Amino acid sequence: MSRFYELADLLALHLNFFSLKQLQQAESYFGNLTAALQASESVWRGTGIATETQLQGLFADDLSAKIDASLAWQGQQQHWIGWQDADYPPLLAQIADAPILLGVRGRVELLRDPQVAMVGSRHASKAGVNAAEDFAEFLSLQGITVTSGLALGIDAAAHRGALRGLGKTVAVVATGLDRIYPAANKALAHRIVEEGAMVSEFPLGTKPLSYHFPKRNRIISGLSVGTLVVEAALQSGSLITAKMAAEQGREVFAVPGSIHNPQAKGCHQLIKQGAKLVESGEDVLVELAPVLQGLWPESGALQPASSKPLSETAKAGKQGLLAFIEYEPISLDELVVLSKLPVSEIQSQLLLLELSGDIEALSAGRYRRLR
């Protein structure tokens, strides 16, 4: 990991909730971040860059101890990623108010994978929960990382569905990464850290304050090529995430529901406003095909974290893999046995074949030939 800033310097601003705009203003005024942090409090006050609360924290006696505690937190599966680090998610870096520092627990490489955000009501119906799990499992089986917010309801269902697939899921939380909220999702959070990743822009120790959640939502949409709303009431925070996704130039999808279900009214409103109506994971994949073709490994851009660089055998084997797929459904396990390729390479090839219209994905991880 290459760093353009000293981590301790970034942590000093991170611990005091500095925005990217404030960081850039400080660099412009002082020349660089190190010089800024060596400047006196009176000089800082004269710049007008920081708020009074931020200045008090920046010059507090315990700031060094907090920085040391944050540095000590970093370990094998716990990372700090600055906004100009090589591991910083490239799609997130494109948004205007990208976080200056991200904490990550788990597989940091997943943040560079193509991701689809799934959000919805905390008070989801059983049908909504089932739909979220099915969408997420399907997308995960295609090698796409499912990103959500670890909330009750649709968020938790999205994470569970992705874990049923390839396990590629990212939970963006509104607390410090030394806390899990809500407590009811503690076991789920541990599974996500083991198989996926948890992400936060907030300092360690940050409590789940209400105004942190809308701020967190811009990261969920910013990490993702598209945002899918499964169930949402008219006043749902999920609509904020969808709005942010649209403002960030990302695709927005919505699942329709019963006209009698208040948790479907937000989705219907989104569809009226131009969100794409989807009824299956296949619908999402088809709509995102042009974007995903630009992000998938053969394009030379982003590399799915679950796969190695494609071997020469696999590159030459796209048509070879198609030879194993007939008009009768075949499972992934059967393809592994027949092709003798690693699962990760087969997943990449299957997605390319699906995007090219040669095959279609069915339920239960099966595939069949279309032509």
C-alpha positions in Angstrom: 0.0 0.0 0.0 1.5 3.3 -1.1 0.7 6.4 1.0 0.6 10.0 -0.2 0.1 11.2 3.4 1.5 10.0 6.7 -1.3 8.0 8.4 -0.9 9.8 11.7 -1.5 13.1 10.0 -4.7 11.8 8.3 -5.8 10.4 11.6 -5.4 13.8 13.3 -8.0 15.2 10.8 -10.1 12.0 10.8 -10.5 12.0 14.6 -11.9 15.5 14.3 -14.3 14.8 11.4 -12.5 16.9 8.7 -14.1 16.7 5.3 -12.2 16.2 2.0 -12.9 19.8 1.1 -11.3 21.0 4.4 -8.3 18.8 3.8 -7.8 20.3 0.4 -8.2 23.8 1.7 -5.6 23.1 4.4 -3.2 21.8 1.8 -3.8 24.8 -0.4 -3.2 27.2 2.4 -0.3 25.6 4.2 1.4 23.8 1.2 1.0 20.3 2.6 -0.7 18.4 5.4 2.4 18.0 7.6 3.0 21.8 7.5 -0.7 22.4 8.3 -0.5 20.2 11.4 2.7 22.0 12.6 1.0 25.4 12.4 -0.2 27.1 15.6 -3.8 27.3 16.7 -3.9 31.0 16.1 -2.8 30.6 12.5 -5.5 27.9 12.0 -8.1 30.2 13.4 -7.1 32.8 10.9 -7.7 30.5 8.0 -11.4 29.9 8.7 -11.0 26.3 7.5 -12.0 24.4 10.7 -15.0 24.8 13.0 -14.5 25.7 16.7 -15.2 22.1 17.7 -12.6 20.8 15.2 -10.0 23.3 16.4 -10.5 22.3 20.0 -10.0 18.6 19.1 -7.0 19.3 16.8 -5.1 21.1 19.7 -6.4 18.9 22.5 -3.9 17.4 24.9 -5.2 13.9 24.3 -5.0 13.9 20.5 -1.7 12.1 20.3 -3.0 9.3 22.6 -6.1 8.9 20.3 -3.8 8.7 17.2 -1.7 6.1 18.9 -4.8 4.1 19.8 -6.0 4.2 16.2 -2.6 3.1 14.9 -2.5 0.3 17.4 -6.0 -0.9 16.2 -4.5 -1.6 12.7 -3.6 -5.2 12.2 -3.8 -8.2 9.9 -7.5 -7.9 9.2 -8.0 -4.2 10.3 -6.9 -1.4 8.0 -6.9 2.4 7.6 -7.1 3.5 3.9 -6.4 7.1 3.0 -8.2 8.7 0.1 -5.1 8.7 -2.1 -3.9 5.2 -1.1 -3.6 2.5 -3.8 -6.3 0.4 -2.0 -8.8 3.2 -1.8 -12.0 2.3 -3.7 -11.8 4.0 -7.1 -15.6 4.5 -7.6 -15.8 6.1 -4.1 -12.9 8.4 -4.9 -15.0 9.9 -7.7 -17.7 11.4 -5.5 -17.3 15.0 -4.5 -17.3 14.4 -0.7 -15.3 11.2 -0.5 -14.1 10.2 3.0 -10.5 11.2 3.7 -10.0 8.0 5.6 -11.7 4.6 5.8 -11.5 2.0 8.4 -11.9 -1.6 7.1 -12.3 -4.9 8.9 -11.9 -8.0 6.7 -11.1 -8.3 3.0 -9.9 -4.9 2.0 -9.5 -6.0 -1.6 -13.3 -6.3 -1.9 -13.6 -2.6 -2.0 -12.1 -2.5 -5.5 -14.6 -5.1 -6.8 -17.7 -4.2 -8.8 -20.4 -3.7 -6.2 -24.2 -3.4 -6.2 -25.8 -1.6 -3.2 -29.0 -3.1 -1.8 -31.0 -1.1 0.7 -34.6 -1.0 2.1 -36.9 -0.8 5.0 -35.9 -1.8 8.5 -39.5 -3.0 8.9 -39.5 -5.2 5.8 -42.2 -7.7 5.0 -41.4 -11.4 4.8 -41.8 -11.1 1.0 -39.3 -8.2 1.0 -36.8 -10.1 3.1 -37.0 -13.1 0.8 -36.7 -11.0 -2.3 -33.6 -9.2 -0.9 -31.9 -12.5 0.0 -32.7 -14.0 -3.5 -31.4 -10.9 -5.4 -28.2 -10.8 -3.2 -27.5 -14.5 -3.6 -27.9 -14.3 -7.3 -25.6 -11.3 -7.7 -23.1 -12.8 -5.4 -23.0 -16.0 -7.4 -22.2 -13.9 -10.5 -19.1 -12.6 -8.7 -20.6 -9.2 -7.8 -20.1 -7.8 -4.3 -23.3 -6.9 -2.5 -23.0 -3.7 -0.4 -25.4 -2.6 2.3 -25.6 -1.0 5.7 -26.0 -3.8 8.3 -29.4 -2.4 9.5 -32.3 -4.7 10.4 -34.6 -5.7 7.6 -33.6 -5.5 4.0 -29.9 -4.6 4.8 -29.4 -7.7 6.9 -31.2 -9.9 4.3 -28.9 -8.5 1.6 -25.9 -9.5 3.6 -27.3 -13.0 4.4 -28.1 -13.6 0.7 -24.6 -12.6 -0.4 -23.1 -14.9 2.2 -25.2 -17.7 0.8 -23.5 -17.0 -2.5 -19.8 -16.4 -2.8 -19.7 -14.5 0.5 -18.7 -11.3 -1.1 -20.5 -8.5 0.8 -19.5 -5.2 2.3 -21.3 -3.6 5.3 -20.9 0.2 5.6 -21.6 1.2 9.2 -22.4 4.5 10.9 -20.3 3.8 14.0 -16.7 3.2 14.8 -15.5 -0.2 13.8 -15.0 -1.2 17.4 -18.8 -1.2 17.8 -21.5 -3.2 16.2 -24.9 -1.7 15.7 -27.6 -2.9 15.9 -26.5 -5.5 18.5 -29.0 -8.0 17.1 -26.8 -8.2 14.0 -23.6 -9.1 16.0 -23.4 -12.6 14.7 -24.0 -11.5 11.1 -21.3 -8.8 11.5 -18.8 -11.4 12.5 -19.6 -13.5 9.5 -19.2 -10.4 7.2 -15.8 -9.7 8.7 -14.7 -13.3 8.1 -15.9 -13.5 4.5 -16.4 -9.9 3.4 -15.6 -6.5 4.9 -17.0 -3.9 7.3 -16.3 -0.3 6.4 -16.6 3.0 8.3 -15.5 6.6 7.9 -16.0 7.3 11.6 -13.3 7.2 14.3 -13.1 4.3 16.7 -15.6 4.8 19.6 -18.1 6.7 17.5 -21.7 6.0 18.7 -24.7 5.3 16.4 -25.9 8.9 16.3 -28.9 9.5 14.0 -27.3 12.1 11.8 -24.4 9.7 10.9 -26.7 7.4 9.0 -27.6 9.7 6.1 -23.9 10.6 5.8 -23.0 6.9 5.8 -25.5 6.3 2.9 -23.4 8.3 0.4 -20.6 5.7 0.9 -22.9 2.8 0.2 -24.0 4.3 -3.1 -20.6 5.7 -3.8 -18.9 2.3 -3.6 -21.4 0.8 -6.0 -22.1 0.8 -9.7 -25.9 0.7 -8.9 -28.3 0.9 -6.0 -31.2 -1.5 -5.7 -34.1 -0.5 -3.3 -36.1 -3.6 -2.4 -38.7 -2.2 0.0 -39.0 1.4 1.3 -41.7 3.6 2.8 -42.1 7.2 1.4 -40.0 8.6 4.3 -37.4 5.9 4.2 -33.7 6.6 4.5 -33.3 4.2 1.6 -34.7 6.9 -0.7 -31.9 9.2 0.5 -29.4 6.5 -0.6 -31.2 6.2 -4.0 -31.1 10.0 -4.4 -27.4 10.1 -3.7 -26.7 7.3 -6.1 -28.5 9.2 -8.9 -26.6 12.4 -8.0 -23.3 10.4 -8.2 -24.3 9.2 -11.7 -25.0 5.6 -10.7 -27.9 3.4 -11.7 -31.0 3.2 -9.5 -33.2 0.1 -9.4 -36.4 -0.6 -7.5 -38.5 -3.7 -6.9 -42.2 -3.1 -7.2 -44.7 -4.4 -4.6 -48.3 -4.5 -3.6 -50.2 -1.2 -3.9 -51.5 -2.0 -0.4 -48.1 -2.4 1.2 -46.8 1.0 2.7 -43.3 -0.4 2.5 -43.6 -0.5 -1.3 -44.7 3.1 -1.8 -41.1 4.4 -1.8 -40.1 2.0 -4.5 -43.1 2.9 -6.6 -42.2 6.6 -6.2 -38.6 5.9 -7.4 -40.0 4.0 -10.5 -42.2 7.0 -11.3 -39.1 9.2 -11.0 -37.1 7.1 -13.4 -35.6 4.2 -11.4 -35.5 1.0 -13.4 -38.2 -1.5 -12.4 -36.5 -4.9 -11.8 -38.1 -8.3 -10.9 -35.0 -10.4 -10.6 -31.3 -10.4 -10.3 -31.0 -11.1 -14.0 -32.8 -7.8 -14.7 -30.2 -5.9 -12.6 -27.3 -7.8 -14.4 -28.6 -7.0 -17.8 -29.0 -3.3 -17.0 -25.5 -3.1 -15.6 -23.8 -5.2 -18.3 -22.2 -2.2 -20.1 -20.7 -0.9 -16.8 -19.6 -4.3 -15.7 -17.9 -5.1 -19.0 -15.7 -2.0 -18.3 -14.9 -3.2 -14.8 -14.4 -6.9 -15.3 -10.8 -8.4 -15.4 -10.6 -8.9 -19.2 -11.0 -5.2 -19.7 -7.8 -4.6 -17.7 -9.6 -2.5 -15.1 -10.8 -3.7 -11.7 -10.1 -7.2 -10.7 -12.7 -9.2 -8.7 -11.1 -10.0 -5.3 -12.2 -13.6 -5.5 -10.3 -14.4 -8.6 -6.7 -14.6 -9.6 -5.5 -13.1 -12.9 -7.0 -15.3 -15.6 -4.6 -18.0 -16.7 -3.8 -18.5 -20.4 -5.9 -21.7 -20.2 -8.9 -19.8 -18.9 -8.5 -17.0 -21.4 -8.4 -19.5 -24.2 -11.1 -21.5 -22.5 -14.1 -19.1 -22.8 -15.4 -21.1 -25.8 -14.1 -24.3 -24.1 -16.3 -23.6 -21.0 -19.2 -22.9 -23.3 -18.7 -26.4 -24.7 -19.6 -27.8 -21.3 -22.9 -25.9 -21.1 -25.8 -27.3 -23.0 -29.5 -26.4 -23.2 -30.2 -28.5 -20.2 -29.2 -26.7 -16.9 -25.8 -27.5 -15.4 -24.5 -26.6 -12.0 -21.3 -24.8 -11.0 -20.1 -27.9 -9.2 -20.5 -29.9 -12.4 -18.6 -27.3 -14.4 -15.7 -27.5 -11.9 -15.5 -31.2 -12.4 -15.8 -31.1 -16.2 -13.6 -28.1 -16.9 -11.0 -28.7 -14.2 -10.7 -24.9 -13.8 -10.7 -23.0 -10.4 -14.1 -21.8 -9.2 -13.0 -18.2 -9.4 -12.0 -18.5 -13.0 -15.2 -20.3 -13.9 -17.3 -17.5 -12.2 -15.5 -14.8 -14.3 -16.1 -16.8 -17.5 -19.7 -17.5 -16.7 -20.4 -13.8 -16.2 -18.7 -12.9 -19.5 -20.8 -15.6 -21.3 -23.9 -14.3 -19.7 -23.2 -10.7 -20.6 -22.5 -11.8 -24.2 -25.8 -13.5 -24.3 -24.4 -17.0 -24.7 -25.9 -18.4 -21.5 -28.4 -17.5 -18.8 -28.2 -18.0 -15.1 -31.0 -20.0 -13.4 -31.9 -20.5 -9.8 -29.8 -22.6 -7.4 -26.5 -21.6 -9.2 -27.4 -23.4 -12.5 -26.7 -22.3 -16.0 -28.0 -23.2 -19.5 -27.0 -22.4 -23.0 -29.0 -19.9 -25.1 -27.3 -20.3 -28.5 
